[in-house]
Amino acid sequence: MPVKSDTSTERLFREIAAHEELSLGALSRTVHLKVPSLARKLQPLVKRGAIVLGKGRRKFGINPEYGHVVVIDLGASHLHFALGDFRGEIRSDLTVKIRPEDGPQKMIQQIKESARELALKAGHGRLQAIAIGVPSPVDAEHGVVTFANNLIGWKDIHLAHELQREFRVPVFMENDANMAAIGEHWRGVARGVDNFVFIAIGTGIGSGVFVNGKLYRGRTGSAGELYKMNIDWQSWNEEFPDTGQFESYVSGMGIAAEARKAMALPSQGEATSVAQERDAYFVFQSFREGSPQARAALEKIFIMLGVGVANVIGILDPDLIVLGGGITKGAPQFMLETVEKVAHRIQPSPPPIRFSSLEDKAQTYGAIWSALDLAYEAVARHL
């Protein structure tokens, strides 16, 4: 039975958008249309400027100047913005410091102002879509930040709606670890891997789960929220304000707290530097200087991370575990060796464990892919 061809202009545009460049021959085989007829059908897209001819005039690609997207990383201490062209390349970026204690409304105003400032730098096309990653579970259907435990007052905030109303373009919002997982699947170490877990370890901890090539969000959008994991049954009834048992140890703040105890430093709330109170920088610095106390503190946390990774492997049986986030840069070899040792001890046949190849750009690329997906869909509908 002959294969029915779909040669609508929308279909052709989406096929080309899925590749950096696509030859007429390859596109012809995909849509089951002879090359001369296909070339004629592509002419309106070329005239409109949505696609451009490549070298030798035998390949087509999305015109990078046709439009642009703005993507945003909402962190606990900063906002990071990036401007992407219509092929997904980063053209410009911007980082803005924030004060979480200022609350949602002031921060949303900062987001709007900085996004507009960056969009004005594009110099080509128009703003086609926005994507934002947030440190919270997300109600994707209604565009709601349900609860950002590291940001004061961020509960049930309709952020996507605020941005859509301000910029009049489609807006995609996702949990930050999920967004990073999307980035790794598109351009990172998980490219071509359909079943993997991306674990982000920074100020806190979270993960993004891919199952059969798609992001898995779960019943409430909270799939992969590792911060609530408990690896000590005796603490099942303890209170962990705004965190969970796992995150209270396996995170930047957890490492700093453990090291303060091991190195007899002042406890949180006494006269210490911000670095010592809020992040793990001073622990890694002491580790590199040969401190046995810092090494012991890190080993304990990395063993706990290994147990958590082994638990994830036992439940999901993924093809790959990807470790990302700022904490992975502190003592990468020691971390990987410890996690692999623990995972192999608990699980008989664990998958490969790799560091993110995109590093701090994983979330940015995930957001760019997500924004472009919205933008391509909007453009295709109007062809």
C-alpha positions, 0 to 999 in steps of 0.5 A: 500500500503506498504511503500517503504523503503530507506535503502541506507547507506547515509539514515541510516547515516543521521537517526543516525546523527539526534539522539545522539543514536538510537536503532536498533529497532527504526531505523528498524521501521523508514527505514522499514527494519528487524533488522538482515538485518539492522545490516548487512547494518550498518557494513560498517559504523562501520568499517569505524569508522563513527558510534560506538556501544553503551551500550549492542551493541544494539544502534548506535551513531555518533562517536564523534572522527570521525571529528570536526568542528570549529565555530566562533562568530564575535562580535563588540569587540571580536571573539569567537571560539569553537571546536565541536566534531562530536556529537556537544559537545564543546571540547575547545574554544578561545576568541580574542579581536579585534579592529573594526577600523582595518577593514575587511581584518585584522580581516579576517586574525585574524579569519583564524589564530585563527580558525587554532590554535583551529583546531590543538587542536582537536587531532582527526579526521579532520576538516569537516566544519566551521560555523560563525555568523556575526552581519549583514544581510547575502546573504546566497547564495553567502556567503556575509556579506552585512552590519555590522553596528557596524563594520567599513568597513564591507559591501559586504564582501565575508567572507564565500568564504575567509574561504572556500578557506583557509580551503577547507571545507564547510562553513556556514555563518548566521546572529548572531541572526539567529544563536542563534535562531538555537541553541535555537531550537536545544538545548535550551528553544525553543526545539520542538517549531516550531514557535518562535522569538528569540530576542537578546539584546546586544550592538545592537538588532536583532532577529531570526524568526522560522516559521514551524520549519525552519529559516525564512530569508525573501526576502533579508536575513534581516528578524528579523532585529529589529534595523530598527523598529520604534515605534515613528511615529513622528520620521519617517523622522529622521536620525539614522546613522548606527542604527534605531530608535528602536536600538538607545534606546533598546540596550546596547548603548541606555541604556547607553545614556538614563542613561547619560541623566537621571543621569546627566553624561557627554555625549558621547565624553566627559571624561568618562570611556569606560564602561559608553560610550559604554555599560550598565554595569554602569547603571545596577550597579547603578540600583542594588545600588538603584539609582532611575534615573537608574531604571527610565532609564531602565523602559523606555527602557524595556517599549519600548522593550515590545512595540516592542515585542507586535508588533512582536507578532501581526505580527507573532503570534508565540508560544514563544518569547525568550529573549537573549543577554548580556543585559538580565542579567543586571536586568532580573526580572525587564525586564521580568515583564515590557515586559510581562506587556506591551505585555499583555496590547497591545496583548489580548493573547500573547505567553509565554516570556522566557529567553534563557536557553543557554545564551551566548552559544546559538549562539555557539550551533547554529553554531555547529548544522549548521556546523555539518549539512554540515559535515554530508551531506559531509560525507554521500555523500561519503559513 
